[in-house]
Amino acid sequence: MCPRCKSTEVTRSRSRKLLDPFLRWLGMKPYRCRECHKRFYLPASMESKHKRERAWRHSVEAGHNRADRKPETSTEINSLT
């Protein structure tokens, strides 16, 4: 999430600054907001969270959410009743 505008439309940014290799060594990766264009750093562990959130958002926008999916297990079937 962008620290400036709170948008979740963020993408990885290329390493450009002299500080980037050092921050990468510390486990930080550069990102850029697609809304306000702010460049910022997040821990590498946050990357998978952003990928999951973005994939979920795109699936919802395309009309593919969990409620539209056919239950596959008995637990899922029981949770619908």
Residue frames as qw, qx, qy, qz and C-alpha x, y, z in Angstrom:
[[0.000, 0.890, 0.457, 0.000, 0.00, 0.00, 0.00],
 [0.383, 0.570, -0.031, 0.727, 1.28, 3.44, -0.92],
 [0.395, -0.392, -0.499, 0.664, 2.30, 5.44, 2.17],
 [0.004, -0.073, 0.060, 0.995, 1.19, 8.70, 0.51],
 [0.490, -0.023, -0.252, -0.834, -2.22, 8.00, -1.07],
 [0.554, -0.095, 0.724, -0.400, -2.97, 4.53, 0.45],
 [0.762, 0.388, -0.258, -0.451, -3.57, 3.01, -3.00],
 [0.792, -0.219, 0.568, 0.048, -2.92, -0.70, -3.48],
 [0.758, 0.642, 0.071, 0.087, -2.00, -0.10, -7.13],
 [0.252, -0.819, 0.483, 0.180, 1.75, -0.46, -6.57],
 [0.915, 0.373, -0.122, 0.093, 4.38, -2.09, -8.76],
 [0.766, -0.360, 0.131, 0.517, 8.02, -2.98, -8.29],
 [0.224, 0.956, -0.146, -0.122, 10.37, -0.20, -9.31],
 [0.826, 0.369, -0.223, 0.363, 13.73, -0.71, -10.96],
 [0.638, -0.568, -0.055, 0.517, 16.84, -0.13, -8.89],
 [0.414, 0.803, 0.110, 0.415, 18.08, 3.32, -9.85],
 [0.224, -0.918, 0.213, -0.247, 19.54, 4.99, -6.81],
 [0.346, 0.528, -0.702, 0.330, 22.93, 4.39, -5.28],
 [0.410, -0.315, 0.618, -0.592, 21.19, 3.38, -2.06],
 [0.856, 0.076, -0.153, -0.489, 19.14, 0.59, -3.71],
 [0.701, 0.232, -0.666, 0.108, 21.78, -2.20, -3.54],
 [0.071, 0.237, -0.706, 0.664, 22.33, -1.50, 0.16],
 [0.590, -0.060, 0.285, -0.753, 18.60, -1.49, 0.91],
 [0.844, 0.149, -0.410, -0.312, 18.17, -4.72, -1.08],
 [0.460, 0.252, -0.768, 0.368, 20.90, -6.28, 1.08],
 [0.190, -0.100, 0.605, -0.767, 18.81, -5.22, 4.11],
 [0.134, 0.337, 0.931, -0.043, 15.76, -6.93, 2.61],
 [0.265, 0.653, 0.288, -0.648, 13.99, -3.84, 1.25],
 [0.423, 0.280, 0.663, 0.550, 12.67, -3.57, -2.33],
 [0.080, 0.244, -0.044, -0.966, 11.69, -0.43, -4.26],
 [0.232, 0.567, 0.789, 0.051, 8.06, 0.09, -5.31],
 [0.029, 0.025, -0.158, -0.987, 6.21, 2.84, -7.16],
 [0.349, 0.476, 0.630, -0.504, 2.57, 3.85, -6.75],
 [0.271, 0.336, 0.684, 0.587, 0.59, 3.82, -10.00],
 [0.049, -0.858, -0.510, -0.032, -1.77, 6.50, -8.66],
 [0.170, -0.976, 0.019, 0.137, 0.49, 9.22, -7.19],
 [0.710, 0.594, -0.259, 0.274, 3.85, 7.95, -8.60],
 [0.376, -0.790, 0.442, -0.199, 5.61, 8.04, -5.21],
 [0.713, 0.300, -0.615, 0.152, 8.62, 5.73, -4.99],
 [0.547, -0.615, 0.395, -0.408, 9.05, 3.93, -1.66],
 [0.326, 0.329, -0.882, 0.089, 10.57, 0.80, -0.12],
 [0.833, -0.315, 0.067, -0.449, 8.93, -2.22, 1.49],
 [0.461, -0.418, 0.783, -0.028, 10.40, -5.32, 3.13],
 [0.288, 0.230, -0.819, -0.440, 10.80, -8.17, 0.65],
 [0.063, 0.198, 0.948, -0.242, 8.43, -10.25, 2.81],
 [0.358, 0.496, 0.346, -0.712, 5.59, -7.83, 1.91],
 [0.208, 0.315, -0.615, -0.693, 5.91, -8.63, -1.80],
 [0.121, -0.181, -0.960, -0.178, 3.86, -11.83, -1.67],
 [0.091, 0.543, 0.639, -0.537, 1.12, -10.06, 0.31],
 [0.239, 0.544, -0.120, -0.795, 0.85, -7.39, -2.39],
 [0.191, 0.148, -0.825, -0.511, 0.73, -10.04, -5.12],
 [0.032, -0.352, -0.928, 0.120, -2.10, -11.87, -3.33],
 [0.144, 0.606, 0.400, -0.672, -4.07, -8.65, -2.77],
 [0.226, 0.462, -0.389, -0.764, -3.63, -7.58, -6.38],
 [0.148, -0.013, -0.929, -0.338, -4.62, -11.01, -7.75],
 [0.036, 0.475, 0.817, -0.326, -7.71, -11.06, -5.54],
 [0.177, 0.596, 0.139, -0.771, -8.70, -7.53, -6.58],
 [0.235, 0.323, -0.615, -0.680, -8.35, -8.41, -10.28],
 [0.098, -0.183, -0.970, -0.128, -10.37, -11.61, -9.85],
 [0.103, 0.573, 0.626, -0.519, -13.17, -9.68, -8.11],
 [0.210, 0.549, -0.159, -0.793, -13.14, -7.02, -10.84],
 [0.246, 0.184, -0.796, -0.521, -13.42, -9.80, -13.44],
 [0.752, -0.159, -0.083, -0.634, -16.35, -11.31, -11.53],
 [0.779, 0.051, -0.620, 0.082, -14.46, -14.35, -10.23],
 [0.231, -0.555, 0.536, -0.593, -14.82, -14.35, -6.48],
 [0.051, -0.127, 0.955, -0.264, -15.21, -17.12, -3.92],
 [0.532, 0.271, 0.516, -0.615, -19.01, -16.91, -3.91],
 [0.656, 0.499, -0.257, -0.505, -19.12, -17.62, -7.67],
 [0.250, 0.414, -0.873, -0.059, -16.96, -20.72, -7.33],
 [0.849, -0.186, -0.380, -0.315, -18.47, -24.19, -6.97],
 [0.564, -0.626, 0.487, -0.230, -17.64, -25.72, -3.53],
 [0.587, 0.442, -0.675, -0.066, -15.07, -28.47, -3.82],
 [0.271, 0.118, -0.875, 0.383, -14.89, -30.00, -0.35],
 [0.414, -0.568, -0.708, -0.061, -17.46, -31.09, 2.21],
 [0.340, -0.448, -0.350, 0.749, -16.21, -28.35, 4.56],
 [0.017, 0.073, -0.246, -0.966, -16.92, -25.72, 1.92],
 [0.340, -0.375, -0.699, -0.505, -20.36, -27.23, 1.23],
 [0.443, -0.560, -0.643, 0.278, -21.19, -27.21, 4.97],
 [0.248, -0.325, -0.174, 0.896, -20.06, -23.60, 5.33],
 [0.129, -0.151, -0.436, -0.878, -22.58, -22.52, 2.71],
 [0.441, -0.498, -0.692, -0.280, -25.54, -23.91, 4.68]]
